[in-house]
Amino acid sequence: MKKLLMKILSLTVSQIMLYAVPVTVSNAESITGDVNSDGVFDTSDVVLLKEWLLGKDTVIADWSAGDLQQDGVIDVFDLCIMQKMLSQKPDNVIYVKDSDELKKALENAGAGDEIVVASGTYVYNGSVNKGRTFTGTADGTADKPIILRSENPDNPAIIQGQSIDSNYGLTITGDWWRIQDIVVTNTSKGIIIDNSNHTEITGCEVYNTGTEGIHIRDGSSDCIISDCNVHDTGLVKAGYGEGIYIGSAKSTTDYVHECDNNIIRNCTIGPDVSAECIDIKEYTTGTIIEYCTFDGKGCTGENYAKAFVNVKGNDCIIRNCTGYRNDCDKITRAFEQNDVVEGWGQNLTIYGNTVHMDTATNPDGKKMYFLSAWDCSCTVWDNYISYGGELLSTDNPDDHWKYYNTEYITYNKAL
């Protein structure tokens, strides 16, 4: 390779131009670097481009895949980029383009695998166990996570269920997974994380679900949901239509309740999420919700859903979020804490949030509180609320009962 690059780079400009071909064909389905168009970018593509540059009798099958500089030509500079890409490419990349290939790739995945899903719609066929359709069960590691991602984030792969009445769209039961730029729709539950630690869901969209959109449960901890868009949930069971759900209710006996230190970051939740945008269940600890946007339009109020976020776990943080009630009369407070189990629903830290609540008096004839948390403890600062006009600071202890319906409140300042 070194000798080849020296030979190529020693060419004059005019000689280099002899080995540059204008790219005039655009292939929307191209895989970057896959100049031989066999569906995979690998060493064979580098060899083909080398031979072509040296003037050998070879054929570039997909010109657009080889234009890595995106300057309209293929030349030696594209070869250099291709070689660097190959050196950084994970060892185990599996490209899938239909439902059977996706199912097989998930079933056979191992640590360090990267499953790259072509644009298109993927509908599960075959037997279903406990509602799980497309399922990943293997464990990745910190150094070698298992990645499932759309090949083209601008035209993401769609996992589509057969009905919003039953089954889950995507289930992960192993540790250290990364789910990236996948759409899940038309299923009872969208993305389920069961007994999975250190798993990340990023850039995904979940909508048109019979119940909840994304659920982290059954002992799953240290997971991250980031940059996701969840909307139109609870189309069959409105009271169970949370956008994002952490843990399980105390009445549930089939799952491990402890789901700790999970993060929900920079997500957009709503409109038409029929229950809470986020529900944090009892027996969970250390959930962080940050930089999220809540749209209350479409909340039904079923199953006591009255707020953007309901916290029943301990030591949670809600920070730097924005909520819009959008005249939904079922939302009667911005945030809520509950001690449904003695000793739980405590020690919430909530700061840097802004909520637009439309009116100072809710349809129950009570104050539109920023936080309702009667028997629960919380620490607050730098929060703002509006009732259809200017933003009002909730930081003044003299205004305690205007904005906070709780006895156990501590006013603090950012350190």
N, C-alpha and C positions, 0 to 999 in steps of 0.2 A: 504494500500500500504506500509506504513512504517513497519508494522509487517512482511509483505511478504519479503521486502528487507532485514530486519534483519535476518529472517529465512534463506534466500538464502545466504546472505553474511557470515552467521555463518557456512556454510558447509565447510568441508575440501576440499583441492585441489582434492583429488581422488573422493570425492562425486560430486564436481562441474563437473568433467569430465564425470560423468555418465549422466549429463544433457547437454552435448555438442555433437552435431551431425555434422560430416563433411559435408560441402556443396559441392556437386559434380555436381549439375545441374545449368547451367547458362541460365537464361531467359532474353533475350534482351528486352522484353516488360514489365519487372517487374516494379511495382511501389514501391518505397522504403518504407519498413515497412508494405506493404500489404501482410501479411503472410497467410491470409485466401483467398487471390486472388479474392476478390469481386470487384476490380477496384477502391477501395478507401482505403486510410490509415486513420483509425479512432480508437476509443476506443475498438472496437471489436477485432482488431488485437492485442492490448496490452493484453486484457483478454485471448485470445487464447494462446499467448506465455506464460503468467503466468501459466495457467492451464497445459500446456505441461511441463513446467519446474517442476511443482509439481507432475508430474507423472500421471496426469489424462488421461483418454482415449480420447485424442484429436488428430487431424491430422493437420500438417502444410502443407498447399496446395502449397506454393511457398517458398522453402528454400532460394533461392537467395535473395528474398526481405527482409528476416530476418537477413541476415549477414551484419549488419550495421557497424561492425568493419572492414569488408572486410578482415578477416583473415582465411577464409575457414571453420569456424565453427559457429554454433549458440549456444550461452550460455547466462548466466545471465548478462554478460556485454552488450550484444546486447539489452536485456530487459531494462537496465538502460538508454541506448541511446534512445531507442524507447519511453520511458516514457518522457524523456526530449523533444524529438521532438514533441510529442503530446501536451505538455504544451505550446510550442511555436508556434504551428500551428494556422493559422488564423481560425476564427470561420466559415467562409463561403468559403469552397473550392469546386469548381465545376469541376469535371473531364469530359472532352469531348473526344469522339473518332470518331465522324463522322460529316458531314457537318450540318445535322439538329440539332444535339446537340450543335454545335458551334453557329449556328444562334440563337437558343433559349437562350443559356447562355448569349450572348451579348444583346439580347432584354430584358432579365429579370434581368440584373446585377444591383447591388446596392452597395452603399458605403461599403468598406471592403471586397468585394468579390474577390476571386482569381480564375480565370478561367485557368485551367491547360489543355493544349491541347496535346493529345498523338501524337506521330510521325505518319506521314501519309500525304495525300494530301486532301485538303478541297476545293471543288468546289461548288459555290452557285447555288441553284436551287430555282426558285420562282420569284415573281414580283420584279421589281427594281424601286425605286423612286429616281429621279435625279441622276441616275448612281450609286447609293450606293448599294452595295451588302451586305457583312458582315459589320454591323454597330453597334456601341455602343453609346447610347444616354444619359445614366444616369450620374449623377455627383458623383464622389468620394469626399473625403475631404483630408485635409493635413494629418490627423491622420489615415484615412481609405481610401487610394487610391483604385481604382479598377485595378486589375492586370490581364493582359492577357499574358500568357507565354507558351512556349513549355515545356513539361515535361522533354524532353531530349535535352539540347542545342547542343549536339554532333550529334543528328539526329533530327533536328528541324521540327516542323509542317510547311507545305507548303500551303499557301492560293493561289490557282491557278484560274485565271479567265478563261473564255471560249474563249476569243479573245483579242488581243491587240488593237482592233478597238473601243472598247466601255467599259464603266463601270469602277468602282474603285475596287481595291482589298480589302482594309480595310479602313473604315471611322470611326473616333471618333468625336462626337459632344458634349461630356460632359467634365466637368472639372476633373482634378486629376486622369488621367489614366496612367498606365505604361504598355507599349507594349514591350515585351522582348523575344528575340531569336525566332522571327517569320520570315519566308521567304514569300515574296509576288512576284508573277511572272505571266506572260502571261495575262496582263490586261492593259487597257488604262492608268490609273493612279495607282500608287502603293499604298502608304499610304497617306490618306488625313486627316488633322486635321482641322476641321471647328468649329469656335466659341467655342474653347476648351482652357482652361487656365491650366497651371501647369501640362501639360501632357508630359510624357517622352517616347521616342522611343529609345531602347537600344539593341545592339547586333543583329539587324535585317539585313536581306539582301533583296534588291529589285532589280529586273532585268527583262529584256524582257518586257518593257512597251512601249505602243504606244506613250505616251507623257512623262510627268515628273515622277520622281521616288517617292520622298517624298515632299509633299506640306503642309506647314503651312499657313492657310489663314483665312479669314472671322473673323477678330477680335481675333485671337488666340494669346495669349501672355504668357510669362514666361514659355515657353516649352523648352525641351532639346532633341536634337538628338545626341546620343553618340554611339561610337563603331559600327557604321553601315557601310555596304558595299553596294554601289549603282553603278550599271554598266549596260551597254546595255539599254539605254533609248532613247526615241524619234524615235522608229522604224517605226512609221506611220507619225508623224509630227516632223521632225528633229528640226525645229526652236522652238518647244515647249518641247524639250526633256531634260530640265534641270535635273541634278541629285537631287539637293535639292533647293526648291523654297520657299522664304519667302514673304508673302503678295500677292498683286494683282496689275496689271497695272492700271494706271489712267483711261484707257478706260473701265475698268470693272466696272459695276454698280450694280452687284448682291451681292457683298460681302462688309463687313466692311474692309476698307483698313488698319487701324491701327493694326499692329501685332508687338508688342514691346517686347524687352528684351528676345528674344529667343537666345538659345545657340546651336551651332553646334560644337561638340567636338570629336576629335579622330576618325573621319570617313575617310574611303577610298572611293574616288569618281572617277569613271572611271576604265578601259578604255571604249570606245565606248559610252560615254555620248555625244549625238549629239549637244546639246547646251552647255551653261556654266555648269561647275561643280556645282556652287552655284550662284543663282541670288537673290539679295536682292532688293525688289521693293521700289518705292517711297511711302511716307507716313508711312514707318516703322521706328522705332527708337531703337537704343541700341542693335542691333544684334551682337553677339560675335561668331567669327569663330576661333577655336584654335586647334592646334595639328592634323590638317587634312593633308591628302595626296591626291594630284590631279594628275591624269593621263590624259594627253591631247589627247592621241591616239583616233581617231574616231570623234573628234569635226568636225562638218560639216560647220561651219561658217554661217549657216542659221539664219535669224532674228538677224543679227549683233552680233552673238556670236563670240568673238575674244579673250577672256581671260578665265582664270580659274574661276575667280570670278568677277561679275559685281555688283557694289554697287550703288544703287540709293536712299537708305535711309540715315538717319542722325545718327551721333554719333555711328558709327559701329567700331568694333575692329577686325582686322585680325592679329593673332599672332601665331608664332611658327608652321607655316605650311610649307609644302614642295610640290613643283610643278615640274612635269616632262612634258615638251612639247612633247617629243618623236617624233620629226620630223613632227609634224602635222602642215602643212603650213597654216591652217586656224587660228591658234592662233598667233596673231601678237603683243601681249603684255601679261605680266603675270597677272596683275590686272587692273581693270578699274573702274572709277567713272563717273557718268553721272548726270547732273542736268536736267532731263526731265521735272521736275516741279520746278518752281522758288522757291528757298530756300531749296531745297532738294538735296540729294547727297553730303552733307557737313559734315565736321568735322570727317573724317576717321582717326583712329589711326592704324598704321600698323608697326609691329616690330617683329624681331626674325624670319623672314621668309627666306627660301632659295628656289630659283627657277633655274631650269636647262633648258635653252631656246635654246640650240643647235647652234644658229647663232646670230651674232650681228646685222644683217640686215634682216628684215622680207620680205616676198614676195611682199609687197607693195613698197619696196625700202627704207623704213624708218627704223629708229633705233628700235631695239627690247627693248622697255621700260619695266622697272620693274613695273611702274604704269603710266597709262595715265589718267589724271584727269584735263583737261584744265581749266575749270571754277569752280573747286571744291577744297575745303580746306582739307589739310591732315597734320598729324604729323607723322614723320618717324624716326626710328633708328634701328640699328643692323639688317639690311636686306642685303642679298647676292644674287648675280646672276652669272651664268656661261653661256658661249656661246659655250660650248663644251670642255672647258678646265678648268682652275683654277677658283675657286670662287672669285668674286670681291665684295668688300664692296661698298655699295651705300651710305655710310654715309657722304662723303665729299661734303660740299656745293659747292665747286669749280667744282664738276662733276654733278651738278644739272641736266643739260640738256642731259647728257648721259643716265640717268636712270629714270628721272621723267619728264613727259610731263605735267607740271602744273605750274601755276604762284603762287599759294597760298599754299606754302609748309613751314612747320616748322621742322627744324632738332632738335631732342631732344636726351636725354640720359635716360636710364633706371634709375629709382629712387632707 
